[in-house]
Amino acid sequence: MIQAATLIGGVAGIALSNYLLLEPGQAMALALFFLLLVWIVVDGMPATRGVWVSRQRRNEASTLFWRRIGTKLVGLAALLGAVVIACSVFPFFTQSSAVQWFIGTGHTTIPISIVLAGATILYVAVTDLVAEEPDDYLHQVGRAVLMQDFREEDVLFALRLLTIKCFFLVLMFSSGIAALSDIADKPAWLLPPFSAAWFEGLLRLVFLLDVILAAGGYIATFKLFGWHVRATETTALGWLVCLICYEPFFPAISSAFVPYGAGPGWESVIQEGSVVYFVWSVATLSCAIIYVWATIAFGPRFSNLTHRGIITSGPYRFLKHPAYVSKNISWWLFATPSFIASGLAEGLARAGMLAIVSLIYLLRARAEERMLSRDPAYRQYAETVAAHGLLAMAKRRLAPTVPRV
């Protein structure tokens, strides 16, 4: 149900923003709002009704309750203040199209901010009422700001979570703005069907859908709905192999060490309209679709460097890392013709560079498995995939059959 709602919400948000002819920033904001609205109606509200009915009433004075709520709001205000400082100081944020758009629309976001402030107070109070343990990381951050005793591990968790949400949300929102602008200039539905430009336009649409779903996941970390972050990556290696795959780190490293994309286009080897062209294009597009299918499977629980529940549906029924596998296959499909056209020496060098990128994703997958393996549910899931997943099915098919006597 949530997967269908995720797909419908993402596609409908893109279609609505395109129909209204909004500028890219407004279009991205509207698409995200529509997606979040669908998630809340389909999954969030039923979950809230369930936890409200089954909540355990606590025998505590109302003054203690509101004092705790006030402390949590102090913690939340401190975290938001840290976001404002980061977005005002670091060039990655100040030069991003997301932050620049938000600043440019400040006069229109003030009324929205007032409404959100009221909704936030209500949300914090209701979440506290239904929580089994109301003394959460937000409460601990508030206690730290108020110079009271606090749990250091909870404050560090809050800072890691804030870094993840701030970095990736700005990155995804900016990428969405760029993708929407590109699609507005070259809409895939107006290009000649089955042409190279048409296939590339579809790839851009798939990328846009993935970016919108990912950005929505970084916003939708609502504990009330069961979408909260349970744990974050704590190792330096886990952070390194993840962040190195994104701006501003990957473009700098790629241009200096692994510029595998610089070279002749794939059309220099594969003739447009040929059988090989169609097979190659459909295979590349299929990998991109599997990649976004993996994001759809997360629903509102998508985010890097976090544990928000074990996903066992969609392509995760067959592989532990379908997004990484499909993404890397699509890159190799798209780049291999260019490697061939570059000549033997340069082609092998560029292929080696792309192999380094694939190795980084392998290390990233291993780091994620180490983090998630602390959860018994993930260990059970990994065993299930090992026994019944895609590789297990392929081994059974390829294994020689012993003739019956």
C-alpha positions in Angstrom: 0.0 0.0 0.0 2.7 2.5 1.0 4.8 1.6 -2.1 1.8 2.4 -4.4 1.1 5.6 -2.5 4.8 6.6 -2.8 4.8 6.1 -6.6 1.5 7.9 -7.0 2.5 10.7 -4.8 5.8 11.2 -6.5 4.5 11.0 -10.1 1.4 13.1 -9.3 3.6 15.8 -7.6 5.8 16.1 -10.7 2.7 16.1 -13.0 1.0 18.8 -10.9 4.0 21.1 -10.8 4.5 20.7 -14.5 0.8 21.4 -15.2 0.9 24.6 -13.1 4.1 25.8 -14.9 5.8 26.6 -11.7 9.4 27.8 -11.5 11.8 24.9 -10.5 12.0 25.8 -6.8 8.3 26.1 -6.3 7.8 23.0 -8.4 10.1 21.0 -6.1 8.4 22.4 -3.0 5.0 21.5 -4.3 6.0 18.0 -5.4 7.5 17.4 -1.9 4.4 18.8 -0.2 2.1 16.5 -2.2 4.3 13.5 -1.5 4.3 14.1 2.2 0.5 14.7 2.2 0.0 11.3 0.5 2.3 9.6 3.0 0.6 11.1 6.0 -2.9 10.2 4.7 -2.1 6.7 3.7 0.3 5.6 6.4 0.8 8.3 9.0 -2.8 8.8 10.1 -3.6 5.1 10.5 -0.4 4.6 12.5 -1.3 7.6 14.7 -4.7 6.2 15.4 -3.2 2.9 16.4 -0.6 4.3 18.8 -3.2 6.7 20.3 -5.7 3.9 21.1 -3.0 1.6 22.5 -1.1 4.3 24.4 -0.4 3.8 28.1 -1.6 6.6 30.3 1.1 8.0 32.5 0.3 9.2 36.0 2.3 12.4 36.1 1.4 16.0 36.9 0.6 18.3 34.0 3.4 20.6 35.1 6.0 17.8 34.6 4.5 17.1 31.1 4.6 20.7 30.0 8.1 21.3 31.5 9.3 18.3 29.4 7.6 19.7 26.3 9.2 23.1 26.9 12.6 21.4 27.2 12.1 19.5 24.0 11.1 22.7 22.2 14.3 24.4 23.5 16.2 21.4 22.1 14.4 21.7 18.7 15.1 25.4 18.6 18.8 24.9 19.3 19.0 22.3 16.5 17.2 24.6 14.0 19.6 27.4 15.1 22.5 25.2 14.2 21.0 24.5 10.8 20.6 28.3 10.2 24.2 28.9 11.2 25.5 26.1 8.9 23.4 27.3 6.0 24.8 30.8 6.5 28.5 29.9 6.9 29.5 26.9 4.8 29.8 27.5 1.0 28.2 24.2 0.2 24.9 25.5 1.7 25.2 29.2 0.9 25.9 28.5 -2.8 23.3 25.8 -3.1 20.2 26.5 -5.2 18.0 25.2 -2.4 19.2 27.7 0.2 19.2 30.5 -2.3 15.6 29.7 -3.3 14.5 29.6 0.3 16.1 33.0 1.0 14.6 34.4 -2.2 11.1 33.3 -1.1 11.4 34.5 2.5 8.5 36.8 2.3 6.1 34.0 1.3 7.6 31.4 3.8 6.9 33.6 6.9 3.2 32.7 7.1 4.1 29.1 6.4 6.7 29.1 9.1 4.1 30.4 11.7 1.7 27.6 10.8 4.6 25.1 11.0 5.6 26.4 14.4 2.1 25.8 15.8 2.0 22.4 14.2 5.4 21.5 15.7 4.2 22.3 19.2 1.2 20.1 18.7 3.3 17.3 17.2 5.8 17.3 20.0 3.1 17.2 22.6 1.1 14.4 21.0 4.3 12.4 20.3 5.3 12.7 23.9 1.9 11.5 25.1 2.0 8.3 23.0 5.7 7.5 23.5 6.7 4.6 25.6 9.7 6.5 26.7 9.2 10.3 26.4 12.8 11.1 27.5 14.2 11.1 24.0 17.2 12.7 22.3 15.2 16.0 21.7 14.7 16.2 25.5 18.3 15.5 26.1 19.4 18.2 23.7 17.1 20.7 25.5 18.6 19.7 28.8 22.1 20.2 27.4 21.2 23.7 26.2 19.6 24.5 29.6 22.8 23.3 31.3 21.2 20.4 33.0 22.4 16.8 33.3 22.1 15.1 29.9 23.0 11.8 28.2 25.9 12.5 25.9 25.1 9.6 23.5 21.7 11.1 22.8 23.1 14.5 22.1 25.7 13.0 19.7 23.0 11.0 18.0 21.0 14.2 17.5 24.0 16.0 16.0 24.7 13.1 13.6 21.0 13.0 12.6 21.0 16.8 12.1 24.1 16.6 9.9 22.5 13.9 7.8 19.2 15.6 7.3 20.7 19.0 6.6 23.3 17.9 4.2 21.2 15.5 2.1 18.0 17.5 2.1 19.9 20.5 0.7 21.6 18.3 -1.8 18.4 16.5 -2.9 16.4 19.7 -3.1 19.1 21.4 -5.1 19.3 18.4 -7.4 15.5 18.4 -7.8 15.6 22.1 -8.8 18.3 21.4 -11.5 16.4 18.3 -12.8 13.1 20.2 -13.0 14.8 23.0 -14.8 16.3 20.6 -17.3 13.1 18.8 -17.9 11.2 22.1 -18.4 13.8 22.9 -21.1 13.8 19.4 -22.7 10.6 17.6 -21.8 10.9 13.9 -22.6 7.3 13.6 -23.8 7.9 16.1 -26.6 11.0 14.3 -28.0 10.8 11.8 -30.8 9.9 8.4 -29.3 12.7 5.8 -29.1 15.3 8.3 -30.1 18.5 8.7 -28.0 17.2 12.0 -26.7 13.9 10.4 -25.7 15.7 7.6 -23.8 17.9 10.2 -22.0 14.8 12.2 -21.2 13.2 9.2 -19.6 16.4 8.7 -17.6 16.2 12.3 -16.4 12.5 11.7 -15.4 13.5 8.6 -13.4 16.3 10.5 -11.7 13.9 13.4 -10.8 11.4 10.9 -9.3 14.2 9.3 -7.2 15.4 12.7 -6.0 11.9 13.8 -4.9 11.3 10.5 -3.0 14.7 10.8 -1.4 14.2 14.4 -0.3 10.8 13.4 1.1 12.4 10.7 3.1 14.9 13.1 4.8 11.9 15.3 5.8 9.6 12.6 7.0 11.5 11.4 10.1 8.3 11.6 12.2 8.4 9.3 15.3 4.6 9.7 15.7 4.1 7.8 12.4 6.8 5.2 13.0 9.1 6.8 10.4 11.8 7.9 12.9 15.5 7.2 12.8 16.5 4.4 15.1 20.2 4.6 14.7 22.9 6.3 12.6 26.2 5.3 11.3 28.9 6.0 13.8 32.1 4.9 12.1 34.4 7.2 10.1 34.6 4.6 7.3 30.9 4.4 7.0 30.6 8.2 6.6 33.5 8.4 4.2 32.3 5.8 1.7 28.9 7.3 1.7 29.7 11.0 1.5 32.4 10.5 -1.2 29.6 9.4 -3.6 27.9 12.9 -3.5 28.6 16.5 -4.1 30.8 18.4 -3.4 33.2 15.5 -2.7 32.6 13.2 -5.7 32.9 15.8 -8.5 36.3 17.0 -7.0 37.7 13.5 -6.7 36.3 12.4 -10.0 37.8 15.3 -12.0 41.2 14.8 -10.3 41.4 11.0 -10.1 38.6 9.1 -11.8 37.2 11.2 -14.7 35.7 8.1 -16.3 32.9 10.1 -17.9 35.2 12.3 -20.0 35.3 10.9 -23.6 33.4 10.1 -26.7 29.6 9.5 -26.4 28.1 6.1 -26.6 26.5 7.0 -30.0 29.9 7.0 -31.5 29.9 3.2 -31.2 26.2 2.2 -31.2 24.2 3.4 -34.2 20.9 5.0 -33.2 18.0 2.9 -34.3 19.9 -0.4 -34.5 18.9 -3.5 -32.6 21.9 -3.2 -30.3 20.9 0.4 -29.7 17.4 -0.6 -28.5 18.7 -3.4 -26.4 21.3 -1.3 -24.8 18.9 1.6 -24.2 16.2 -0.6 -22.7 18.7 -2.3 -20.4 20.1 1.0 -19.2 16.6 2.4 -18.6 15.5 -0.8 -16.9 18.4 -0.6 -14.4 17.4 3.0 -13.7 13.8 1.9 -13.0 15.0 -0.8 -10.7 17.0 1.8 -8.9 14.0 4.1 -8.3 11.9 1.0 -7.4 14.3 0.4 -4.5 13.7 4.0 -3.3 10.0 3.5 -3.7 10.3 0.4 -1.5 11.5 2.6 1.4 8.5 4.9 1.2 8.9 7.6 3.8 11.8 5.8 5.5 14.5 6.5 3.0 17.8 8.2 4.1 21.5 7.4 4.0 23.6 6.6 7.0 20.6 5.6 9.1 18.6 2.7 10.4 14.8 3.3 10.1 13.5 -0.2 9.9 14.4 -3.2 7.7 13.0 -3.1 4.2 12.2 -6.5 2.8 9.7 -5.7 0.0 10.2 -4.6 -3.6 13.5 -5.4 -5.1 14.9 -6.0 -1.6 13.2 -9.4 -1.7 15.8 -10.5 -4.1 19.0 -8.5 -3.3 20.3 -6.8 -0.2 21.5 -3.8 -2.3 19.4 -3.6 -5.4 19.9 0.2 -5.7 23.7 0.0 -5.7 23.7 -3.0 -8.1 21.3 -1.5 -10.6 23.0 2.0 -10.4 26.4 0.5 -11.1 25.2 -1.7 -13.9 23.5 1.3 -15.6 26.7 3.3 -15.3 28.7 0.5 -17.0 26.1 0.1 -19.7 26.1 3.9 -20.4 29.9 4.2 -20.3 31.2 1.0 -21.9 30.6 2.2 -25.5 32.5 5.3 -24.7 35.4 3.2 -23.3 35.5 1.3 -26.6 35.5 4.5 -28.7 38.4 5.9 -26.6 40.9 3.3 -27.8 42.6 0.5 -25.9 44.9 2.4 -23.5 42.5 5.3 -22.7 39.5 3.0 -22.6 41.1 0.6 -20.1 42.2 3.5 -18.0 38.7 5.0 -17.9 37.2 1.6 -17.2 39.6 1.2 -14.3 38.4 4.6 -13.0 34.8 3.5 -13.1 35.8 0.2 -11.4 37.2 2.3 -8.5 33.7 4.0 -8.2 32.1 0.5 -8.1 34.5 -0.5 -5.4 33.5 2.5 -3.3 29.9 1.3 -3.6 30.9 -2.2 -2.5 32.6 -0.7 0.6 29.5 1.4 1.2 27.3 -1.7 1.1 29.6 -3.5 3.5 29.5 -0.5 5.9 25.7 -0.5 5.8 25.6 -4.2 6.5 27.8 -3.8 9.5 25.6 -1.1 11.0 22.3 -2.8 10.3 23.6 -6.2 11.5 23.2 -4.9 15.1 19.5 -5.5 14.5 18.4 -9.2 14.7 15.7 -8.5 12.1 18.4 -7.5 9.6 20.4 -10.6 10.3 17.3 -12.8 9.7 16.6 -10.8 6.5 20.1 -11.3 5.3 19.9 -15.1 5.9 16.6 -15.2 4.0 18.0 -13.4 1.0 21.1 -15.6 1.0 18.8 -18.7 1.0 16.0 -17.5 -1.3 17.3 -14.3 -3.1 18.2 -13.8 -6.7 21.7 -15.2 -6.4 20.4 -18.3 -4.6 17.8 -18.9 -7.3 20.5 -18.5 -10.0 22.8 -21.0 -8.2 19.9 -23.5 -8.0 19.2 -23.1 -11.7 22.8 -23.4 -12.7 23.6 -26.3 -10.4 24.0 -29.6 -12.2 21.1 -32.0 -11.5 21.9 -35.4 -10.2 20.1 -38.0 -12.2 17.8 -40.3 -10.3 18.7 -43.9 -10.2 
